[in-house]
Amino acid sequence: MFTTTQEFSALGQSQFDKAVRFSSIVLAGAERLAALQLDLSRKLLADNAQAIKALSEAKDPKAFAEVQSSLAQPSIDQAFSVARNVYDAALATQNELAAFVEEQIAEGNQTLLSNLDRLSKNAPAGSDAAVTALKSLVNTSNAAFESVSKTAKKVSAEIAEASVEAATNSAKAASAAVARGKKATSAA
């Protein structure tokens, strides 16, 4: 329903702007993950150098075992931290993309409603009921989408929180096992 070339041109520019924004969101997410990977690589390199140095300085098997067991806990903590950072980066990107999609749906619905208004002005007499029914359908669909979207966000947040809690409990259990291992090694 383009009445002028200006409207068609504006649509093209709008679509281009949306494509650029979408690309920016995706690239920002990839950049976050790449930065996490680079930081992790640097940290692992430094940690491994320290670990090798500490292991090479061990004088006897008991000292070697103590050094080895002392390295386990930081590794567990670091793995948990990395997982959490990756999760946070992915969640941030997902939230940005979800907001973008929701904006596009709202904009599309608004355009549809304005086109229905334009149509009703040029429609034959007696078609008001059909236009009103279409508008009602669009509004009902919008309300249903918002309701489903809110419910999905709530459920996904609850699932994510439960997953993080389970991972935390696993890390604590692993940490306790390492601590028990240290005590057993020390006692022997």
Protein Blocks (a to p, Z undefined) as FASTA:
>chain_A
ZZbfklmmmmmmmmmmmmmmmmmmmmmmmmmmmmmmmmmmmmmmmmmmmmmmmmmmpmbf
klmmmmmmmmmmmmmmmmmmmmmmmmmmmmmmmmmmmmmmmmmmmmmmmmmmmmmmmmmm
mpcehilmmmmmmmmmmmmmmmmmmmmmmmmmmmmmmmmmmmmmmmmmmmmmmmmmmmmm
mmmmmmZZ
